[in-house]
Amino acid sequence: MNYYSIGEAAAKLDIPESTIRYYEKKGLLPLIERDHAGRRLFSEDQMTLLGTVMCLKNTNMPIDDIKQYIDWVIEGASTVTLRLDMLNKHKQTVLAQMALMTESLEGIEVKIQRYIKQTQEALI
């Protein structure tokens, strides 16, 4: 089995090592293996789980909710329905956030175009 050090895991996911340590401290990365010197070892499964944590965090899921999701993953197949429900609800939240961001971006673009026009008129 292939293992990654914390530095390799951080580099692969383009995140600081401190972020990984924080997630582990919050219980989002259970079952991390360690070598004889106590250094964290990330298996492919752990890297996948860390990728999922990053995905959920990047979409603004609260840490407590991510923790609940991870706990359900560890519990196994009996929690698939709970995980599916959680992810469907989170998806709707993300879609609403995206719609708000798109609308806000359109407002910013109107301002930019107005300022470009004013700048060009000032040069004439």
N, C-alpha and C positions, 0 to 999 in steps of 0.2 A: 504494500500500500504506500502511496506517495503522501508525504507530510510536508507542511510548510511551517517555517518559523513565523513568529509574530511579524518580523520585519518583511518577510516574503509575502505574507498574507496582506499586510498593509499596503505594500507596493502593488500587489496584484489588483487590489480593490481601490487603489489611489486614495487611501485614508490614512490619517496618522495612527501610529501604534497606540497612542493614548486613547483614541476612540475605541479601539478594540478592547483595551483594558477596562474602560468605562462600561462598555456593553457587557463584558464578563461580570464586572462587579454588580451590575443591575440584574444579573441572572438571565441575560438574553443569549448567552453562549454556554449552555450546560454541557457537561460531559467532555470538556476540553481535556485532552490528554497532555501529559507532561513527560519530559525526558528525565533521565537520572539526576540532572542538575536542577530540575524544577522549571525548565523553560517550556512554554506552551508549544504544543504541536497541533497543527490544524490539518485534519484529514480532508479528503475531497468532500465528504459529507458535511464536515464543519464549515468548509469554505462555502458550500451551497447554502447552509443555514445562515452564515454571516452575510452572504449576498441577499438573502431574503430579508434579514434584519435591516440592511442598508436600504433596500427597496421600500420597505414600510416606513422607515424613518424619513427617507427622502420625500415621501408623500405625506409627511406630517402626521403619521399615526403616533399617538402618545406612547411613551415608553411603557406605561402600565398595560396598555392594550397589546403592545408587541410582546411583553412578558407573558400575558395570558395566551396569546397565539402560540408562542414557543412552548409553554407548558402543555398546551393541547397537542402539539406536534409530538412531544416526548411521550404523552399518554398513549398515542397510537391511533389505530383505525377507529376506535369507538368515538373519537372526537371530530371526525371528518365533517359531519354536518355542522357542528359548531364553528369550525374553521371556515367552511364555505359561507355560512351566514355572516361571519365577521368580515370576510374579504368582500362579499357583495355589498355590505353596508359601507365599508371603507371605499370601495370603488365609487359609489354614489357620492360620497363626500369629496373624493378627488375630482370627479367630473364637475361638481358644483364649484370647487375651487378653480378649476381650469376655465370654466365659463366666466367667472368673476375676473380672473386674470386677463382673459381675452378682451373682455369689455373694458377693463382698465387700460390695457395696452392701446386699444383704439382711441381712448381719450388722450393718452400721452401722444399718440401719433398726430392727432388734431393739433395739439399745442406745438409740436415740433414743426409741422407744416406752417402754422401761423408765424412762428418765429423765423423760419427760413424766409418766408415772404417779406416780413418786416425788415430783416437784415438786407435782403436784396433791394428793397425799395429805398433803404437808407443810403445805399451805395450809388443810387441814380441821382 
